[in-house]
Amino acid sequence: MGTSTRIDREQAPCGRTVDGRRHLDEDQHGYSFDHVTYDCGCERFRRQYHDGGVQVRVVDHHGKVRVHEQSSTHEA
């Protein structure tokens, strides 16, 4: 089961310092999901999968994707 917490005065992807909400969910087998939604509308996602792969996505409040990275232990 995940947890949601309030965050205070953190720098959002757009550069503003705003409040927001963090949702963290993880299991006992290596999967985790961290999603931050800022009050300005920006979002930051980070997923770590059971195989060790990681996906990071950062979107500003205008909908522009600032970061989209994905790695996998299966990549050559």
Phi, psi and omega per residue, in radians:
M1 nan 2.456 -3.096
G2 -1.516 2.904 3.079
T3 -2.179 2.515 3.053
S4 -2.075 2.344 3.122
T5 -2.364 2.687 3.080
R6 -1.465 2.433 3.031
I7 -2.023 2.522 -3.090
D8 -2.006 2.255 2.965
R9 0.845 1.154 3.064
E10 -2.009 2.585 -3.139
Q11 -1.308 2.124 3.108
A12 -1.422 2.867 3.122
P13 -0.976 -0.451 3.135
C14 -1.387 -0.151 -3.139
G15 1.778 -0.263 3.113
R16 -1.272 2.632 3.019
T17 -1.758 1.950 -3.028
V18 -2.436 2.969 3.027
D19 -1.475 3.036 3.115
G20 -3.062 -2.852 -3.130
R21 -2.430 2.383 3.114
R22 -2.002 2.314 3.040
H23 -2.050 2.160 -3.123
L24 -2.140 2.262 3.115
D25 -2.373 2.339 3.118
E26 -2.640 2.736 3.086
D27 -2.069 -3.126 -3.074
Q28 -1.436 0.030 -3.022
H29 -2.002 0.230 3.056
G30 1.829 -0.067 3.113
Y31 -1.511 2.363 3.014
S32 -2.515 2.598 3.138
F33 -2.356 2.094 3.138
D34 -2.125 2.055 -3.101
H35 -2.218 2.113 3.102
V36 -1.976 2.226 3.050
T37 -2.001 2.102 -3.121
Y38 -1.592 2.643 -3.122
D39 -1.076 -0.370 3.109
C40 -1.396 -0.223 3.138
G41 1.917 -0.159 3.084
C42 -1.222 2.752 3.112
E43 -2.455 2.628 3.080
R44 -2.374 2.204 3.131
F45 -2.086 2.468 2.990
R46 -2.482 2.139 3.094
R47 -2.094 2.355 2.992
Q48 -2.083 2.187 -3.048
Y49 -1.636 2.899 -3.108
H50 -0.999 -0.547 -3.123
D51 -1.462 0.040 -3.142
G52 1.659 -0.142 3.099
G53 -1.152 2.625 -3.112
V54 -2.283 2.438 3.040
Q55 -2.187 2.263 3.105
V56 -2.194 2.315 3.112
R57 -2.445 2.246 3.136
V58 -2.186 2.199 -3.095
V59 -2.223 2.265 3.107
D60 -1.429 3.053 -3.043
H61 -1.244 -0.092 3.036
H62 -1.638 -0.035 -3.121
G63 1.568 0.059 -3.142
K64 -1.377 2.222 3.088
V65 -1.342 2.046 -3.118
R66 -1.605 -0.591 3.129
V67 -2.482 2.337 2.975
H68 -2.527 1.767 -3.102
E69 -2.163 2.485 3.103
Q70 -2.496 2.289 3.069
S71 -2.262 2.703 -3.139
S72 -2.548 2.585 3.073
T73 -1.232 -0.191 -3.135
H74 -1.642 -0.052 3.141
E75 -1.264 2.542 3.120
A76 -1.663 nan nan
